Amino acid sequence: MPSDLNIDHAIKMALLHDVCEIGAGDISVYDSDRLSKTTEESEYVVEFANRHGRFGYEVASLWKEYEDQISMESKWVKVVDRFLPFLLNLASEGKTWKEQGICRSQVLEVNKSISVISPEIYDWMIGEIENAVQYGWLQDA
């Protein structure tokens, strides 16, 4: 992680970037309808901002920064947002992957943004993805 990363800003963003799911509902990162959910999320964030004044507008600003991936903090929050569920799948022997019928190519696609921000983490993940396929936690496709 870069030494000039504003950790306070990143923590706020990490805590608030999913507030849109309160109104729009949560959806798996692997769901084919994921992109269409963005419109509902955006509408909810605008509504949230209008209802909650200054706090709401700060939440909306952080959400937009995260969605647009315009800052170093937003990029690192996304790394963490993708990496933690990955670790949970490893710890649970691929529980969610198996339940959803997820395959190697989907995990690689969802996590490819990590390769740009932290190639070291991504390289480690590739090895773990291959292990998960061998263990039967991920489909080999």
C-alpha positions as CSV (number, residue, x, y, z in Angstrom):
1,M,0.0,0.0,0.0
2,P,1.4,3.4,-0.9
3,S,2.7,5.5,1.9
4,D,0.8,8.6,0.8
5,L,-2.5,6.9,0.9
6,N,-5.0,8.9,3.0
7,I,-6.0,6.0,5.3
8,D,-8.8,8.0,7.0
9,H,-10.4,8.8,3.7
10,A,-10.0,5.2,2.5
11,I,-11.6,3.8,5.7
12,K,-14.6,6.2,5.3
13,M,-15.0,5.0,1.7
14,A,-14.7,1.4,2.7
15,L,-17.4,1.8,5.3
16,L,-19.8,3.7,3.1
17,H,-19.4,2.5,-0.5
18,D,-22.0,-0.2,-0.1
19,V,-24.7,2.0,1.5
20,C,-26.5,1.9,-1.9
21,E,-27.3,-1.7,-1.2
22,I,-29.7,-0.6,1.6
23,G,-32.1,0.6,-1.0
24,A,-31.1,-1.2,-4.2
25,G,-30.4,-4.6,-2.6
26,D,-27.3,-6.6,-2.5
27,I,-26.3,-8.7,-5.5
28,S,-23.4,-11.1,-6.0
29,V,-20.4,-9.8,-7.8
30,Y,-20.8,-12.8,-10.0
31,D,-24.4,-12.1,-10.9
32,S,-25.0,-11.4,-14.6
33,D,-27.4,-8.6,-13.6
34,R,-24.7,-6.8,-11.7
35,L,-24.2,-3.9,-14.2
36,S,-27.9,-3.2,-14.4
37,K,-28.0,-2.8,-10.6
38,T,-25.8,0.3,-10.9
39,T,-28.7,2.5,-12.0
40,E,-30.8,1.4,-8.9
41,E,-27.8,2.0,-6.7
42,S,-27.2,5.4,-8.1
43,E,-30.8,6.4,-7.7
44,Y,-30.8,5.3,-4.1
45,V,-27.6,7.2,-3.3
46,V,-29.2,10.4,-4.7
47,E,-32.3,9.8,-2.6
48,F,-30.1,9.1,0.5
49,A,-28.1,12.3,-0.1
50,N,-31.3,14.4,-0.4
51,R,-32.8,12.9,2.8
52,H,-29.7,13.2,5.0
53,G,-28.2,16.6,4.2
54,R,-24.5,17.2,4.6
55,F,-23.9,13.6,5.7
56,G,-25.8,12.2,2.8
57,Y,-23.9,14.3,0.3
58,E,-20.6,13.2,1.8
59,V,-21.8,9.5,1.5
60,A,-22.8,10.2,-2.1
61,S,-19.5,11.8,-2.9
62,L,-17.5,8.9,-1.4
63,W,-19.8,6.4,-3.3
64,K,-19.2,8.2,-6.6
65,E,-15.4,8.4,-6.0
66,Y,-15.4,4.6,-5.4
67,E,-17.6,3.8,-8.3
68,D,-15.6,6.0,-10.7
69,Q,-12.2,4.7,-9.3
70,I,-10.8,8.2,-9.5
71,S,-8.4,8.2,-6.6
72,M,-5.7,6.0,-5.2
73,E,-7.9,5.5,-2.1
74,S,-10.8,4.2,-4.2
75,K,-8.6,1.8,-6.0
76,W,-7.2,0.3,-2.8
77,V,-10.7,0.1,-1.2
78,K,-11.7,-1.9,-4.3
79,V,-8.7,-4.2,-3.8
80,V,-9.8,-4.9,-0.2
81,D,-13.4,-5.2,-1.3
82,R,-12.5,-7.9,-3.7
83,F,-9.8,-9.5,-1.6
84,L,-11.8,-10.1,1.6
85,P,-14.5,-12.3,0.0
86,F,-11.8,-14.2,-1.9
87,L,-10.1,-15.0,1.5
88,L,-13.5,-16.0,3.0
89,N,-14.0,-18.4,0.1
90,L,-10.6,-19.9,0.7
91,A,-11.2,-20.2,4.5
92,S,-14.6,-21.9,3.8
93,E,-13.3,-24.3,1.2
94,G,-15.1,-22.4,-1.6
95,K,-18.5,-22.4,0.1
96,T,-20.0,-19.4,-1.9
97,W,-18.2,-20.4,-5.1
98,K,-19.7,-23.9,-4.9
99,E,-23.2,-22.7,-3.9
100,Q,-23.2,-20.3,-6.9
101,G,-21.4,-22.6,-9.4
102,I,-18.6,-20.2,-9.9
103,C,-15.7,-21.1,-12.2
104,R,-12.1,-20.0,-12.5
105,S,-12.7,-17.6,-15.3
106,Q,-15.3,-15.7,-13.3
107,V,-13.0,-15.3,-10.3
108,L,-10.2,-14.1,-12.5
109,E,-12.4,-11.6,-14.3
110,V,-13.9,-10.2,-11.1
111,N,-10.5,-9.8,-9.5
112,K,-8.4,-8.6,-12.5
113,S,-8.5,-5.0,-11.3
114,I,-6.3,-6.1,-8.4
115,S,-3.5,-7.0,-10.9
116,V,-3.1,-3.3,-11.8
117,I,-3.0,-2.0,-8.3
118,S,-1.2,-4.8,-6.6
119,P,0.4,-7.4,-8.9
120,E,1.9,-9.2,-5.9
121,I,-1.5,-9.9,-4.3
122,Y,-3.0,-10.9,-7.7
123,D,-0.1,-13.3,-8.4
124,W,-0.7,-14.9,-5.0
125,M,-4.4,-15.1,-5.8
126,I,-3.8,-16.9,-9.1
127,G,-2.0,-19.7,-7.3
128,E,-4.8,-20.0,-4.8
129,I,-7.4,-20.0,-7.6
130,E,-5.5,-22.9,-9.2
131,N,-5.5,-24.7,-5.8
132,A,-9.2,-24.1,-5.5
133,V,-9.9,-25.7,-8.9
134,Q,-7.8,-28.7,-7.9
135,Y,-9.7,-29.0,-4.6
136,G,-13.0,-28.8,-6.4
137,W,-14.0,-25.5,-4.9
138,L,-14.1,-23.8,-8.3
139,Q,-15.2,-25.2,-11.6
140,D,-12.5,-25.6,-14.2
141,A,-13.7,-23.2,-16.9
